[in-house]
Amino acid sequence: MKAKLVLAFIILATIASGEELTIPHIKVEYSGIEATQARALAETLAAAREVYVSDFGFDMPDTVRLNVTVDPQVGTQLFNDAVDMLFLKLKSKDDLRRPSVSGIFNLYGMCHELGHVAMYRLLKQREWLTDDAAEGWAHYAGSRLVDRVYALKGGSLWPDPYDYRADGTPRLINGLAAANPSGVDRAAGEWLLLEEILGQRAFANVFTLWNSATVDPAKPAGGLLAALVKSYAGKDAALTAWWASAAPQFTKRKLVSAFSPAAIAAERLTGTSVLLPLDAGVKDGQMSFGGAAVWRSFKTPDSGEWYIRAVSAFGERYGDAPDLKFAVVLADGDWGVIQTWEHSYAPFDDSKFKWVRVEIPPTRVPAAFKVGIDFNASGSDGIYVGYNSSTKGASASGAPGAVGEPYFKGDWMIQVELDRAK
């Protein structure tokens, strides 16, 4: 299975109500599949977790949780919460047959997705990381893990037995040898080259270094290389040559606005706010996005100077983590980030939708601007945001600093309050 990043995924936040299977360091909640299939998934994850700790040196969760559900109406999906939980959604239990029958590489998928968790627990500051680099890492690591899992568990691990060694490094190498390898394959090849330079146990340190590196969002490559060279002085020539090839595939530049985010004291404003849009409608549906913000576009009432005072969103919290943080992002009309403010999940209710208003330090906005709310959602914790389908065209989703994807079902129930100087 080519597991998807949380980034590219709409979080449904459903937890299976059914059977449970617990083995050391692994807990599987499942419904709609056989106990033998759940056992195979658990044993695969346990072996993969052991290898990420012993061979790669990652600090893995003490308990990895896997949630498996079956729904014929939902396509097969695999994603993670970036902390300790994986979610596997299947059309039927037959999706867990050997790949030659099902077309799905589930055993590899467990190793792949746990690779995302290993990375994300260390590399929390990764706005510069491309999707191909993240998926390429998990593809490289997952392929290596399949080899080691076979060495630990043998050929009888899967309930529908097959020689799954072919799903490991051989499949990775075959992808690289293709006439036109995908971006993910090429990125996986770069991770493989870094292994040759530094060894497998260096990856945890690399991610730790990059997490704390001084990175210019508009030009991230230089700061990332500097962090590597400083830590691995004896490898600087090899790392510089490797990075020249890897950096264009691994890094993306954050769009930063040239508009000055001039602030003003609240007492210098009129105190009479203008609400945009005046009526956000009623909720016709809701969504939660992982790794992406929900965005709404606005225009000032006239060409004068206007200052944003507050942002409101109609939402409902799910999960049990009210202390999580979300970001309110102000961007210009071309998606360039102007300013970002952090707020707590706490005002959102976990049992009903309601309007939540957060105040913003009075900040000047351009005539056309966008406001994004990035809830950093996962499969287990997040905020559902309501949308109204009576209007369309002003809303999108996407990571701050990148061009968003239009949202066609309606407009997000997001409002802003503007004021002007006395």
Secondary structure by P-SEA (a helix, b strand, c coil): ccccccccccccccccccbbbbcccbbbbbccccaaaaaaaaaaaaaaaaaaaaccccccccbbbbbbbbbccccbbbbccccbbbbbbbccccccccccccccaaaaaaaaaaaaaaaaacccccccccaaaaaaaaaaaaaaaaaaaaacccccccccccccccccaaaaaaaaacccccaaaaaaaaaaaaaaaccccaaaaaaaaaaacccccccaaaaaaaaaaaacccaaaaaaaaaaacccccccccccccccbbbbbccccccbbbbccccccccccccccccbbbbbbbbcccccbbbbcccccccccccccccbbbbbbbbcccccccbbbbbbcccccccbbbbbbbbcccccccccbbbbbbccccccbbbbbbbbccccccbbbbcccccccccccccccbbbbbbbcc
